Amino acid sequence: MNTWKADDIPAASRQAAVAGEYGRYALLNLGDLAAPPLILRDTAGQLWELIDGRRTVSELVGVVADLFGVEAEDVEGRVVEFLGELEALGLVSAA
């Protein structure tokens, strides 16, 4: 997938191993053990918690916007970029 669209539903990859809680996570792609783990904290960790295979990109953007008290348009690009980075690392894919 090149670009995440509003109605796409991201989900954790089957190859993603996750350890952590409360907004702090270490993610490892078990399909690429040479890659270092990705450490998520703060906003990235909170967004990871929301990626449940049920929420659309639009819903994720709305939740993040609400968390920061800003308009959805202000965070949409960053959320989509983050999803693209996770996808490139093999950690998420479209459900």
Phi and psi in degrees as GROMACS dihedral restraints (atoms count N, CA, C in turn):
[ dihedral_restraints ]
;  ai    aj    ak    al  type     phi  dphi    fc
    3     4     5     6     1   -85.8    20    10
    4     5     6     7     1   -44.1    20    10
    6     7     8     9     1  -137.5    20    10
    7     8     9    10     1   134.5    20    10
    9    10    11    12     1   -77.2    20    10
   10    11    12    13     1   133.4    20    10
   12    13    14    15     1  -104.8    20    10
   13    14    15    16     1   161.4    20    10
   15    16    17    18     1   -54.9    20    10
   16    17    18    19     1   -35.9    20    10
   18    19    20    21     1   -95.2    20    10
   19    20    21    22     1     2.5    20    10
   21    22    23    24     1   -69.0    20    10
   22    23    24    25     1   150.2    20    10
   24    25    26    27     1  -118.4    20    10
   25    26    27    28     1   104.6    20    10
   27    28    29    30     1   -77.2    20    10
   28    29    30    31     1   146.4    20    10
   30    31    32    33     1  -142.9    20    10
   31    32    33    34     1   153.2    20    10
   33    34    35    36     1   -61.8    20    10
   34    35    36    37     1   139.7    20    10
   36    37    38    39     1   -68.2    20    10
   37    38    39    40     1   151.9    20    10
   39    40    41    42     1   -64.8    20    10
   40    41    42    43     1   -21.3    20    10
   42    43    44    45     1   -89.9    20    10
   43    44    45    46     1    -0.7    20    10
   45    46    47    48     1   -85.4    20    10
   46    47    48    49     1   121.6    20    10
   48    49    50    51     1  -101.7    20    10
   49    50    51    52     1   132.6    20    10
   51    52    53    54     1  -128.8    20    10
   52    53    54    55     1   135.3    20    10
   54    55    56    57     1  -133.5    20    10
   55    56    57    58     1   137.8    20    10
   57    58    59    60     1   137.6    20    10
   58    59    60    61     1  -177.9    20    10
   60    61    62    63     1  -169.6    20    10
   61    62    63    64     1   167.5    20    10
   63    64    65    66     1    54.0    20    10
   64    65    66    67     1    45.1    20    10
   66    67    68    69     1    82.8    20    10
   67    68    69    70     1     5.2    20    10
   69    70    71    72     1  -126.8    20    10
   70    71    72    73     1   120.3    20    10
   72    73    74    75     1  -139.7    20    10
   73    74    75    76     1   150.0    20    10
   75    76    77    78     1  -115.2    20    10
   76    77    78    79     1   125.2    20    10
   78    79    80    81     1  -114.8    20    10
   79    80    81    82     1   138.0    20    10
   81    82    83    84     1  -134.1    20    10
   82    83    84    85     1   132.8    20    10
   84    85    86    87     1   -87.6    20    10
   85    86    87    88     1   107.8    20    10
   87    88    89    90     1   -67.7    20    10
   88    89    90    91     1   -13.7    20    10
   90    91    92    93     1   -83.8    20    10
   91    92    93    94     1    -8.3    20    10
   93    94    95    96     1  -143.3    20    10
   94    95    96    97     1    74.6    20    10
   96    97    98    99     1   -69.2    20    10
   97    98    99   100     1   -12.3    20    10
   99   100   101   102     1   -76.0    20    10
  100   101   102   103     1   -20.7    20    10
  102   103   104   105     1   -77.0    20    10
  103   104   105   106     1   139.4    20    10
  105   106   107   108     1   -71.1    20    10
  106   107   108   109     1   157.7    20    10
  108   109   110   111     1   -65.5    20    10
  109   110   111   112     1   151.5    20    10
  111   112   113   114     1   -99.4    20    10
  112   113   114   115     1   124.9    20    10
  114   115   116   117     1   -99.0    20    10
  115   116   117   118     1   125.1    20    10
  117   118   119   120     1  -115.9    20    10
  118   119   120   121     1   136.7    20    10
  120   121   122   123     1  -148.6    20    10
  121   122   123   124     1   169.8    20    10
  123   124   125   126     1    56.0    20    10
  124   125   126   127     1  -128.6    20    10
  126   127   128   129     1   -61.8    20    10
  127   128   129   130     1   -41.5    20    10
  129   130   131   132     1   -62.3    20    10
  130   131   132   133     1   -40.7    20    10
  132   133   134   135     1   -65.7    20    10
  133   134   135   136     1   -40.1    20    10
  135   136   137   138     1   -64.7    20    10
  136   137   138   139     1   -40.2    20    10
  138   139   140   141     1   -66.5    20    10
  139   140   141   142     1   -39.5    20    10
  141   142   143   144     1   -56.7    20    10
  142   143   144   145     1   -42.3    20    10
  144   145   146   147     1   -59.8    20    10
  145   146   147   148     1   -28.3    20    10
  147   148   149   150     1   -83.7    20    10
  148   149   150   151     1   -16.8    20    10
  150   151   152   153     1   -80.5    20    10
  151   152   153   154     1    92.7    20    10
  153   154   155   156     1  -119.2    20    10
  154   155   156   157     1     5.7    20    10
  156   157   158   159     1    78.8    20    10
  157   158   159   160     1     7.2    20    10
  159   160   161   162     1  -122.0    20    10
  160   161   162   163     1   -32.2    20    10
  162   163   164   165     1   -84.3    20    10
  163   164   165   166     1   140.4    20    10
  165   166   167   168     1   -79.9    20    10
  166   167   168   169     1   166.4    20    10
  168   169   170   171     1   -57.1    20    10
  169   170   171   172     1   -42.3    20    10
  171   172   173   174     1   -59.5    20    10
  172   173   174   175     1   -41.4    20    10
  174   175   176   177     1   -67.0    20    10
  175   176   177   178     1   -40.3    20    10
  177   178   179   180     1   -60.9    20    10
  178   179   180   181     1   -44.6    20    10
  180   181   182   183     1   -60.2    20    10
  181   182   183   184     1   -43.2    20    10
  183   184   185   186     1   -61.5    20    10
  184   185   186   187     1   -42.7    20    10
  186   187   188   189     1   -65.1    20    10
  187   188   189   190     1   -45.1    20    10
  189   190   191   192     1   -63.0    20    10
  190   191   192   193     1   -42.3    20    10
  192   193   194   195     1   -60.2    20    10
  193   194   195   196     1   -42.6    20    10
  195   196   197   198     1   -64.0    20    10
  196   197   198   199     1   -40.3    20    10
  198   199   200   201     1   -58.3    20    10
  199   200   201   202     1   -36.3    20    10
  201   202   203   204     1  -100.2    20    10
  202   203   204   205     1    -2.7    20    10
  204   205   206   207     1    64.7    20    10
  205   206   207   208     1    37.8    20    10
  207   208   209   210     1  -125.1    20    10
  208   209   210   211     1   172.7    20    10
  210   211   212   213     1   -75.5    20    10
  211   212   213   214     1   149.2    20    10
  213   214   215   216     1   -56.5    20    10
  214   215   216   217     1   -37.5    20    10
  216   217   218   219     1   -61.5    20    10
  217   218   219   220     1   -26.5    20    10
  219   220   221   222     1   -73.2    20    10
  220   221   222   223     1   -22.2    20    10
  222   223   224   225     1  -117.4    20    10
  223   224   225   226     1    -9.4    20    10
  225   226   227   228     1   -55.8    20    10
  226   227   228   229     1   -48.3    20    10
  228   229   230   231     1   -60.5    20    10
  229   230   231   232     1   -39.5    20    10
  231   232   233   234     1   -69.9    20    10
  232   233   234   235     1   -38.7    20    10
  234   235   236   237     1   -64.9    20    10
  235   236   237   238     1   -45.6    20    10
  237   238   239   240     1   -63.3    20    10
  238   239   240   241     1   -40.8    20    10
  240   241   242   243     1   -62.6    20    10
  241   242   243   244     1   -43.8    20    10
  243   244   245   246     1   -61.6    20    10
  244   245   246   247     1   -44.2    20    10
  246   247   248   249     1   -61.6    20    10
  247   248   249   250     1   -39.7    20    10
  249   250   251   252     1   -62.9    20    10
  250   251   252   253     1   -39.9    20    10
  252   253   254   255     1   -65.0    20    10
  253   254   255   256     1   -44.3    20    10
  255   256   257   258     1   -62.9    20    10
  256   257   258   259     1   -40.3    20    10
  258   259   260   261     1   -64.3    20    10
  259   260   261   262     1   -43.0    20    10
  261   262   263   264     1   -61.9    20    10
  262   263   264   265     1   -29.4    20    10
  264   265   266   267     1   -86.0    20    10
  265   266   267   268     1    -0.3    20    10
  267   268   269   270     1    77.0    20    10
  268   269   270   271     1    22.1    20    10
  270   271   272   273     1   -99.6    20    10
  271   272   273   274     1   -21.7    20    10
  273   274   275   276     1  -137.1    20    10
  274   275   276   277     1   159.2    20    10
  276   277   278   279     1  -152.7    20    10
  277   278   279   280     1   170.1    20    10
  279   280   281   282     1   -71.7    20    10
  280   281   282   283     1   135.2    20    10
